[in-house]
Amino acid sequence: MKTYSCIELRSTRAPIFKVLYPPNPSFTGRTEILTTIHNRLVVNAKPKLTESYALYGLGGVGKTQIAIQYAYLHRTDFDIMCWLRANDWNTLVTSYVELSRDLDLAVLGVPVFEDGLENVVIAERIKLWFQQESTLKWLLIFDNADRIDDPNETRSVIELVPRGENGCILTTSRNRASDGELASVGCEVKEMMETDAVEFLLRCSRKDKLESQEQDAKNLVRELGYLPLAIEQVGSYVREKGISVSRYFSFYKTNQSNALKQRLPMCHNVYYRHTVVTTWRISFDEIETRNPLAGEILCLMAFLDGAKIQRAIFEVGGQSLSSEWKLSNATVWNIGEALGFLQSYSLVRTLESDDLWIHILVQQVIQEHILLFRNHFSGAALSLIRVWFPWGGDLENLSLCREYIFQAKVCIKNNSEIGTYSNDLALLAGSVGAYFQSDGQYDEVIAQYKRALKVNEKAFGVGHINTANTINNLGLIYDSQGKYDESIAQYERALRIYEKTFGVDHINTAATISNMGSTYDGQGKHDEAIAQYKRALRIYEKAFGVDHINAAGTIMNISLLLNEVKPNSQNSSCHEPTIYSTLTWEKVIHVHKGLYFTS
């Protein structure tokens, strides 16, 4: 028996090819998806079944371009190939009516209708013709079938998709429900691989594959999140303006929102009606109308680490979303429904861990979209993350903080850049700094403490006690790095605030004075160290009494220093009676009676 690797045409006529778009000369990659589609529709097609495949994913990810490429690659594998616009019920009906008027199709037996017949009737009959046609191999491509479950639509495009024993269906949709509703199987189209994205950018911009250009292109496509529509927008701009990829990259870093709004050249309008910004804003508006809570959660996601957003952030914090932040009724059930709704638009993706993912450009466009409410949502996101980052040096919450450290850093960064200075922000930055301190990551500690300091200065003033506490913490970190001069400078600055607030010899100043003594000790400046320790000791003894436990540590530090100083040293402290050291140790032991033992 004769076998075929692909289907054989059932007629001797030239194929009827009714695709609305020309091939895209810059199309790059996507080989695996194209092969999968063909295997499903043709190579491994089951007999007596209308084979179907759905391409779903984020707007601008390249679904339509893949369908166009497949059509041109395999136009000779089908007797009839027709493209239908399926944005909504009315648009699809109109597309069917246009097919009914095509003379080439009429020759093959597609019914012709008399004037005056309702468009819906014509569409249904054309659909039925394809469903029953068994002598010709046909493929219908339903493009942009996004609104398949819109409650505002009285009828759905699903009703006009042929299902029977013949032909093939290929659909493109943002709605992941298309896999199952419009087609029996499908796949999510994701962002391009880096190598393909770089090649695509260089093709669109008409740049040679020079080593310097490739590196600049890598940096740029990474910033664009490997999104094809954004890459094509950028490539077209680079080509049109005659600038280098490197120069555009510099422009993009400082003008992201403007860059994503740049129109495409007229020659691209055949493929794209909208830019990245307008493409997604249409979805945002629909979401806000149909499911307000989903729209609000999407706004919160714009201010989180989009690579991994834990569902628990919303499920646990739902009550505060409704009460404190005045968002829609955020029960666990409603949050689950809202997250599912966002996934239906492919604006959010579920990871294997069941956590969520959102594209970096979607986050940028959302932030621009809600500019007037940006402070509100960035503050709400920060509040939610504070619940999950209760660092206080307790090892019991170490694993929890590790899980949410990236969320905490992103929230701090976003709120700091926006300028939403609050006590929540200062506390979270301080907690993150302390977390990194426990891990010995001092550069991170300093970065977070400096952010906390800036927040405290803005929120409370440069001379506030909260500011002084953060300055003191900075001094401790510089000291542990051996940066003694910077450490002393921070302690002195904090001390001036404490003294102005509480008085020169108040108990609240003693810890910082003692810290200064420790830093002088680390520098080998024993006179200065002993002077500071003695000053701290006087404060402790005055506040608590000469035999109080709080004084013992300072007494011990003085004793250790006196023992280190050699008798023939020229330092003035060396001429104190040697017995002072011995008496000091005896005093420590006395104060710690029951805790220290001597032989």
N, C-alpha and C positions, 0 to 999 in steps of 0.2 A: 504494500500500500504506500502511496506517495505521502510524505509528511512535509510540513512546512515549519520554518522557524518563526514565521509570522503569518498573518492571515493573507489570503489571496483575494484579489478583487473579484467580485461576482459579475462584473459587467465589463465590456470592452470599451466603454466610454472613458474619456478623460475624467479624472476625479473632479467633483464639484467642491470648490474651496471657497468658503464664505467667512473669512476671518477679517475682522475690522481693522487690524493693525499690520503695518509692515514689520519685517523682522528687525530686531534691535541689533545694529552692528557692534555695539559695545557689550553685548551679553557675555557673561563670563561664568564659568564653573557650573555648579548645580548638576553635575553629571549623574550623581547617585540618585537624585530625585527623579530626573528624566528617565533613567533606566527603570526605576521602580514603577513609575506610571505605565511605561510601555509593557513591562512584564505583566502587570495587573490587567491592562485593557486588551492586550493582544497576544503576547507570547504564551502566557499561562491562562488565557481566557477559558472560562467554563462554558461548555455548550448549553444552549437553551437558557441563557441568563443575560440580562442587560448588565454588563460589567460597568462598574462606576468607581471613581476615585475622587477624593476631596483634598484640596490644598487649603489649609487654613493657617492663620497666623496674623501677627501684628500688621497694621496698615503700613505700607512702605517697605515690607520685608521682601517683596519680589514675587508674589504669587502669580499675578497676571503676566509678568514677564516670563515666568517659567512655562505657563500655559501657551503663550505665544511661541516660545522656542520649541515646545513639543509639537505644536501644530505644523510648523515649517519643517521640522525634522522628519515628520511622519505623514506628510500630506498625501503621499502616494500609497499609504497603507489603508486608506479608506476610500470608498466610493463617494461619500458625502461627508464633509466636515463643515459645521456651521457654528458661528459664534453668537451667543445670545447675551444681551445685557440683562442681568437679573438682580439689580439693586433692590427692587421691591416688586410687588405683584403687578402694578400698572406698567412698569418699565418692561417686565418680562412679557406681558401680554402684547405690548407694542412691538417687541422684537419678533415674536411669533407672527404677527400680522405682516411685518416686513418680509419675512420668509415666504409667506403665502403669495406675495406679489412678484417673487423672483422667477423669471421665465426659465432659467436653467433648471431650477428645481421642479418646475411644472412639467418639463420634458420627461423627468424621471418618475413622475407620478404623484408628486406632492399636490394635494387638491387645490383647485382654484375656486374662489368664492365670488358670488355675485355681490354687487354693491348693496349696502344697506344692512348687511348682516352684522350683528354685534361683534365687537372685537374679542370679547371673552369667548364667544362661541367659536370664532375662527381659531383662536389660540388652543382651545381644548381639542379641536378636530385635528390641527396640525400635530399636536402632541400625540394624539391617538394614532395618526398615520405612522409616525416614527416608531411608536410602540409596537405596531403590528407589521411593519416592513421587515421581511425576512430574506429578500433576494439581494439586498444591497447592504454593504457594511458601512454603517454611519457612526459618526462621533458628534455629539453636541457638547459644546463648552459653555457652561453657565458661569459668567464672570460677575464678581462682586455680589454674590448672593449672601449678603450680610444680615438682612432683616427677615430671618426665617421664623422668628418666634416673637414678633412685635405684637403685643396685645392691641395696639392701636390699628393694626391692619385687619380688615375683616376677612381677607383671604391670604394664604401664604404661597410663596413661590414653590413650595414643596409639591403643591397640587399639580403643577405644570411640568414636573420632571418625569419623563417616560420611564416606566418600570414594566418589564416583561421578559421576553425570551430573546430579544435581539438588540444589537447596537451597543454603544458605549457612551458613558457620561463622564465628563471631567468638570469639576466645579472649583471655583476659588471663592473664599469667604474669610472674613475676620472671625466669624462665629465658629467656635470649635464644635458646636452641635451639628455642623454640616457633615462631620464624620459620623454617619448614622442616620441623619435626617435626609440629607441630599445624596449621599453615597454610602455604599456598604462598607467602605474602608477608606482611610486617608492618612495624612501625616501633617504634623505641624511644620511649617516652613520657618526655619530659624535664621539667624543672622549669617552672613557669609563667613567662611574660613578666612583667616588673615591673608594667606597667600592669594586667594581669589579676590579678596577685597582690594588688596594693593594693585593687582593687575587691572581690576575693574576701574579703579581711580585713574590709573595711568592711561588707560584706553580712553576714558571719558574726557580727560584733560589733554589728550594728545601729547603726552610727555614720553620721552624715551626712557627705557629701563636702565638709567644710569644708577650706579651704586648710591650716590648722594640723594637722588630723587626717591629711590626705593625706601631709604631710611626715613626721609621726611614723610613719605606716603604711609609708612607703617605707623608713625606717630599720629598722623591725622585720622586714619581709619579707626584707630583705637579710640580716639576721642569721639568719633561718630558712632561708636558701638557697632561697627561693621554692618550698618543698616544700608541696604542698596539704594533706596531713594535719596537718603542724605548724601551718600557718596556720589550719586549721579548729579545731584544739585551742585555739590562742591566742584566736581570735575568740570561741569559745564561753565561754572563761574570762572574757574581758573583758565579754561580755554578761551572764553569770551573776553576776559580782561587782559589776557596775555601775561599773566604773572606766574611766578614759580609756586610749587606746592609748599615750599618752606615759607614763602612770604604770606601765603594764604593761611598757613597754620598759625602764624603770629597774629594775624588779623582775627582768626577764629577764637583764639584764647581770650581775647578781650572783648569780643563782640558776638558771643554765641547766639543770643536771641535774634539779633539782626541777621546773622548768617543763615539761620534756619528758615528765615522768611523770604530769602532771595528767590525771585521767580525763576522758573526754568525758561530757557530759550524757546522761541516759537516752534522750532523743529521738534521739541520734546512734547509739545502739547497734545500730539497725537496719542501719546502713551499716558500722560499724567494730567489730570484736571487740577490737582492740588499739590502744594508743597508739603513738606513734612509737618509744618505747623498747622496748616489748614486741614490736612488729612485727619489729624488726631483731634483737633478742636471740634470737628463735627461729631466724633465719637463722645468726647467729653460732654457736649451739650445733650446728646441723647441719654447718656448715663444719668446725668443730673436730673433729667426730667422723669425718667422711668424708675430709677432707684436712688433717691437722694442719699441714703446711707452709703451706697457703693461709691457715689461721687465724693463723699466726704472722706471715706477710707482711702480713695485714690489720692486725694489731696494730702493726706497724712503720709502716704507712701512716698510722695515726692521729697520728703525731708528725712527719709531713712536710708540705710544702706541697702540699695536695691538688689544687690547680688544675692542676699539671703534675708528675707523678712519673715520672722517667726510668726506663725498664726496666733500664738499665745499672746502676743503684744496686744492684739485687738480683743481676743476672747476674754482675757483676764481684765483688761482695762476698759471693757465695754461700759461698765457703770459710770466711770468717771467721764467717758466720752459724752454720755447723755446729760449728766448732772453738771459737772464742772465746766465742760467745754461746749455745752449747749448744742450737741449734735443730735442726729435723729435717734430714735429708739434703738439702742445698740445691745439687744439681747444676744446671747450666744447663737440662737437660731437665726436671727436677722443678720448677724455678722457672717455666718456661713452662707446664707443666701446672697448677701452682697458680694462676697469674695467669688462665689460661683458666677455671679452676673458679670463681674469684671473679667473673669476668664473667658466668658462667652464672647467678649470683644477682643480677646487675645492681648489685652493691655497688661495682663498679669499672667504669669506662667507658674505652674506647680512644679517644684523640684522633686527629686526622688525622696528627699527627706520629708516631704509634705510641706516644706516651707515654700515661700513665694518669691518670685523674681519679677523685676520690672526694669524695662530698658532705661538706660541712663538718659537718652534723649527725651523719652516720655516724661521723665522727672523734670527735666529742664523746661519743657514746654508747659507742663502743669504749673510749675512755679511762676512762669510768665503769665499763664492764663488766669491765675488767682492773685495777681499782684496786690490788689487791695486787701486781701485776706491772708497774705503770706505770713505776717507776724502771728496771727491767730493759730494757723495750722502748724507752723514750725514750733510754737510754744507747746501746743498739744502733743506733738510727737515727742518732744523732750520730756514732757511730764510722764508719758507712757513708759519711756525707757528708764527713767529714774527708778521706777518700781522694780525693774529687772537688774539694776546695778547698785545693790546695797553694800558696796565695799566699805569695810571699816577695819580691815586687818584680820577678819575672822576667816579662818581656813574653810569653814563650813560653806561659805558662799563663794569660794574661789571658782569652782566649776561653773556656777551660774554667771559670774562676772566674765569668765572666759567666753561663754556662749554669746554674750551681749556686748562685748568690748567694742566691736566695730560699729554697732548701732550707737553706742554712747559717743564715740569719737565723731561720727557723722553728725549727730544732733548738736554736739558742742560746736563743731565747725560751722554748720548752717546757721545756728542762732547767733554765733559771734559775728559772722559776715553780714547777716541781716541787721544786727544791732538790737535784737530783742533781749536786752540785759535784764536778768532776773536773778532772784536768790536761787531758784531751781538750777539755773545754768551754772552759777558759781559753785553750788554744792556738787553738781555732777562733775564739773571739771576738776574740783578738788579730789573727789572720790577716784576719778580715773587716774589722776596724778599719783595718789597714794597706792593704787593698784600697781601701776608701773614701777613705783619705788620698791614694792615688795619683790618685784621680779628683776630689780637691778637695771632697768631700762631708763637711765637717768636723763637722756636727751628727751625722751617722751615725757618724763616727769616734769622737766623744766618747761616744755612747751605747754603742758596742761595747766601748770601753776601760773604761768604767765597769762594764759587765757582767763583763768579764774581771777587773777589780779586785775586784769583790765575790766572784767565784768563788775567786780566789787567797787572799783574806782568809779565806774560809770553809774552803778546802781545806788551806791551808798556814799561815795566821796573818797578822796585820796587820804583823808585823815580818820576814816572810820575803823573801828576795832576789827571788823571782818577783813578789811584790807590789810591791817597789821598782821593778822593771823596767817594770811597767805604769804606775806612778805617773809615772815619768820620761817615758814615752811620752805620757801626758796633758799633761805640761808642754810637750812639743814642739808638740802640737796647739794648746794655748792660745796659745803664742808665735806660731805661724803665723797665728792669728786676730787678733793684736794685743792679746790679753787678757793683758797682761804681769804684772799682780799675781797672777792665778790661776796663771800659768805659774811664777812664782817660788815661790809657795806649794807647788806640786807638787814642784818641784826640791828645795826645802828638806826636804820630808817624805821624799822618796826618799833624799836625802843622809844624813839621820839614820839610816836603816836600813842604808845601805852602811857608814857609819862604825862603827855598832855591830857589824856583822857582820865587817868586814874591818880596821877601824882608820881613824884620821883621814886619813892621807895614803896610803892604798892606791891602787894603779893603777885598781881598779874604781870609785873615786869620781871619777876625773879627768874622765870624759866628762860627768857631771852638773854638775860645777863649771864646766866649759867652757860647757855649755848655759846656766848661770846668767849667765855673762859675756856671752853672746850676747844674752840677753833684756834685761839691763841696758843693753847697747849700743843695742838697739831702743828703749828708753825714753829714751835720751839721758843716762843716768847713767854718764858715762865713768869716773869714779873707781872706782865699784863694779865696772864691767865690767873695767877693767884689773886691779883687785885679784884678781878671780876668775881671769882669764886667767893672771896671774903664778903664782897658787897651783897651777893645773892644770899650768903649765909646769914648776914645781919637781918635781911628782910624776912627770911624764914623764921629765925629765932624770935624776931619781934612779933610776927604774926601767929606763930604756933607755940613758942616756948623753946628754951635751949635744948631740951631733951626730946623734941618731937621727931618722929620718923622722917618727916619731909626734909629735915636738915641733914640727915645722916649721909646722903649721897654726896652732898657738897663738901662736907667735912672730909669724907674719904678722898675726894679729888684733890683737896688741899694737901692732905697727908702724902698722897702719892707723888705730888709735884715736889714737896719738900724733900722727900727721900731721894728724888732723882737729882737734885741740885748738889754738886760737889762742894765740899767745905772750902776749897781754894779758889772757887769761882769769884769773879768780881761782881756778880749780881748781888744786889742789896739783900735779896731774900735769903741768901746763903748765910748771912750773919745773924739770923734769928737763932735763938737757942735750939740746939738739936732736940732737946726734950719736948719742944712743941709738937714735933712729928709724933713722938711716942704718946704724948698726952692726947693728941688728936685721934689716934687709933683706939686708945682706951675709951674715948668718948663715943666713937662709932660703935664699939662693942657694947658699951653701956646702953646706948640708944636702941641697939638691936638685940637687947638681952632676950634670950630665948630663941633667937634666930642664929646667932654666931656663937661659936664655942672656941675656947683657947686651951692649949695644953698646959 
